[in-house]
Amino acid sequence: MAHPRLSNSLSPLHNPKLIPLCTCSCRPFSSQSLILHSHSRSLFFAKPKPLIRFTRRTAPPLILAAVGQAEPNRLPQTNAPDVLPQDEEDLLLKSQQQGSQLRNRVVFGLGIGIAAGGVVLAGGWVFATALAAAVFTGAREYFELVRSHGITEGMTPPPRYVSRVCSVICALMPLFVMYRGHIDVSVTSAAFVLATALLLQRGSPRFAQLSSAIFGLFYCGYLPSFWVKLRCGLAAPALNTRIGATWPILLGGQAHWTVGLVATFITISSIISADTFAFLGGKAFGRTPLTSISPKKTWEGTIIGFCGCIVTSVLLSKIFSWPISLPSAIGLGVLSFFGSVFGDLTESMIKRDAGVKDSGSLIPGHGGVLDRTDSYVFTGALAYNFIKTFLPLYGV
């Protein structure tokens, strides 16, 4: 039997102060810690268990979490990184993309210009072969545009095998012109082959198939072949050209500088000048849209491009001493400008109906071959016929 005074003083019911209130892993007081043995005559205590056992336990994350929940304002403030608003981030990303596109456009434009200048200067089969490769790629892009969803909704495109045959024929036209000197027979024969292939196809032939194929033959093959006639067909030497007198004999001497070479250089340079001045003028002063076909073109940019084209043609005619008369140089510049503008608008019309921005992605920053050469499609034919028809003695 326990001592009454001792049991009353150690009982947790009579002494609530002994009940631990901490939340740590302390064991609460138990009356079993005091053991009385009645087997012996003398009252003695067994080895008691400790009333309160403290275990060393550290839990700073729990303490910090509890403090953070109780007093959040006292937590140390972390320096969060600056986050740009969504609009500013999009604007920055768009600016970087535009800068990258402009850099690619300039780099690849210079590379193409230097390569094209070397090809024009070489002439002959080098020029004809390079033009044939460009014509084949452009024809493939044209027929892919014709087969796009935007155009096929209103018309039936030609079969794929007809498109491929037409692309091959277009590529052979510049080589045929180089070899035979004329193109009329090849065009009529190619048109007959295409018409026959369309009429013999399975199913019901459609007029839209024939019209798109024949236009592709004319647009991608016949018109570009006039550049071969211009560069290689006008073989009369430009005797007044000063640069020809100092040209090395091993590279052809003065005879290498023909009317065709000078006319090709002036025409291509005038087209480049027209495109460049129109772009810069439109960016700086463009307000009035030129046409709904190409909303980015403006009247202000077109007028500035026209002036730049005329000035370039006149200056180069003075440098090369061809053509001799000023009206001839102005006329060549006018034809170069209108040929480049309407060639560009024609391709823009095709792309608009197709519902695409570029004809391809072969040239970074420029799109496809048609995007880069659309201004040259009509111009070679206009320049060649102008020189053959209106300039006596080819302007020498």
Rosetta blueprint (number, residue, H / E / L):
1 M L
2 A L
3 H L
4 P H
5 R H
6 L H
7 S H
8 N H
9 S H
10 L H
11 S L
12 P L
13 L L
14 H L
15 N L
16 P H
17 K H
18 L H
19 I L
20 P L
21 L L
22 C L
23 T L
24 C L
25 S L
26 C L
27 R L
28 P L
29 F L
30 S L
31 S H
32 Q H
33 S H
34 L L
35 I L
36 L E
37 H L
38 S L
39 H L
40 S L
41 R L
42 S L
43 L L
44 F L
45 F E
46 A L
47 K L
48 P L
49 K L
50 P L
51 L L
52 I L
53 R L
54 F L
55 T L
56 R L
57 R L
58 T L
59 A L
60 P H
61 P H
62 L H
63 I H
64 L H
65 A H
66 A H
67 V H
68 G H
69 Q H
70 A H
71 E L
72 P H
73 N H
74 R H
75 L L
76 P L
77 Q L
78 T L
79 N L
80 A L
81 P L
82 D L
83 V L
84 L L
85 P L
86 Q H
87 D H
88 E H
89 E H
90 D H
91 L H
92 L H
93 L H
94 K H
95 S H
96 Q H
97 Q H
98 Q H
99 G H
100 S H
101 Q H
102 L H
103 R H
104 N H
105 R H
106 V H
107 V H
108 F H
109 G H
110 L H
111 G H
112 I H
113 G H
114 I H
115 A H
116 A H
117 G H
118 G H
119 V H
120 V H
121 L H
122 A H
123 G L
124 G H
125 W H
126 V H
127 F H
128 A H
129 T H
130 A H
131 L H
132 A H
133 A H
134 A H
135 V H
136 F H
137 T H
138 G H
139 A H
140 R H
141 E H
142 Y H
143 F H
144 E H
145 L H
146 V H
147 R L
148 S L
149 H H
150 G H
151 I H
152 T H
153 E L
154 G L
155 M L
156 T L
157 P L
158 P L
159 P L
160 R H
161 Y H
162 V H
163 S H
164 R H
165 V H
166 C H
167 S H
168 V H
169 I H
170 C H
171 A H
172 L H
173 M H
174 P H
175 L H
176 F H
177 V H
178 M H
179 Y H
180 R H
181 G L
182 H L
183 I L
184 D H
185 V H
186 S H
187 V H
188 T H
189 S H
190 A H
191 A H
192 F H
193 V H
194 L H
195 A H
196 T H
197 A H
198 L H
199 L H
200 L L
201 Q L
202 R L
203 G L
204 S L
205 P L
206 R L
207 F H
208 A H
209 Q H
210 L H
211 S H
212 S H
213 A H
214 I H
215 F H
216 G H
217 L H
218 F H
219 Y H
220 C H
221 G H
222 Y H
223 L L
224 P L
225 S L
226 F H
227 W H
228 V H
229 K H
230 L H
231 R H
232 C H
233 G H
234 L L
235 A L
236 A L
237 P E
238 A L
239 L L
240 N L
241 T L
242 R H
243 I H
244 G H
245 A H
246 T L
247 W L
248 P L
249 I H
250 L H
251 L H
252 G L
253 G H
254 Q H
255 A H
256 H H
257 W L
258 T E
259 V H
260 G H
261 L H
262 V H
263 A H
264 T H
265 F H
266 I H
267 T H
268 I H
269 S H
270 S H
271 I H
272 I H
273 S H
274 A H
275 D H
276 T H
277 F H
278 A H
279 F H
280 L H
281 G H
282 G H
283 K H
284 A H
285 F H
286 G L
287 R L
288 T L
289 P E
290 L L
291 T L
292 S L
293 I L
294 S L
295 P L
296 K L
297 K L
298 T E
299 W H
300 E H
301 G H
302 T H
303 I H
304 I H
305 G H
306 F H
307 C H
308 G H
309 C H
310 I H
311 V H
312 T H
313 S H
314 V H
315 L H
316 L H
317 S H
318 K H
319 I H
320 F H
321 S L
322 W L
323 P L
324 I L
325 S L
326 L H
327 P H
328 S H
329 A H
330 I H
331 G H
332 L H
333 G H
334 V H
335 L H
336 S H
337 F H
338 F H
339 G H
340 S H
341 V H
342 F H
343 G H
344 D H
345 L H
346 T H
347 E H
348 S H
349 M H
350 I H
351 K H
352 R H
353 D H
354 A H
355 G L
356 V L
357 K L
358 D L
359 S L
360 G L
361 S L
362 L L
363 I E
364 P L
365 G L
366 H L
367 G E
368 G L
369 V H
370 L H
371 D H
372 R H
373 T H
374 D H
375 S H
376 Y H
377 V L
378 F L
379 T H
380 G H
381 A H
382 L H
383 A H
384 Y H
385 N H
386 F H
387 I H
388 K H
389 T H
390 F H
391 L L
392 P H
393 L H
394 Y H
395 G H
396 V L
